[in-house]
Amino acid sequence: MLATGDYPTHPMRQPDPIQADTTPTPRVLTIISSVLEKLVARNDKLVEVLTERPDGLNLDRNVTISAPLGKSLNAFHGVRAPNISIPNYLERIYKYTNCSPSCFVLGYVYIDRLAHKHPDSLLVSLNVHRLLVTCVMVASKVLDDVHYNNAFYARVGGVSNAELNRLELELLFLLDFGVAVSSQVFETYCFHLEQEMLINGVDQKVERGISPVTVDEIVTDIG
């Protein structure tokens, strides 16, 4: 199975009764939430307009749609958008799984890689939650020495274990199993997230929870 054969063989925590961690919420969650909320809101509007007029059209001077929406992310789509907001969902994942803050940066990297590999498939309110829990779970297997198993992440994320197993496989194939991230790429994404906040007049720094040496060693181990 991919979860045991292609990931580092770190020990896994058992899904004990869920108890929230009481440590403060890392700044990176606020930063990523802000970036994703704006992206999802924009894409939801694009989908709404494209659904009404599936032929090519100009929304304004800066946005042009000339192709139908792709189906690459359909496996992550729910029937309706969950009631929980993106910030609260990320905070829930962090508090209950206690994964390192760097896992959220890596999860964001995976989402960005999906956007580049499948540009016609948009991150929207119907798929963002399932993508987030799947990406963070995969990132925890790559980065963290000790992590919870799929069943526990499924409980935290509000999906069934069977569904999360399927989503994990779907994500890995969509990424062509490109889950390795070098220290340089990791730092570039941290800087990008910080710049996004600066544009909004907020000076916040992403926690560097892992050293560049550690990241490079991970790339070597799973390469």
Disulfide bonds with the S-S distance in Angstrom:
none
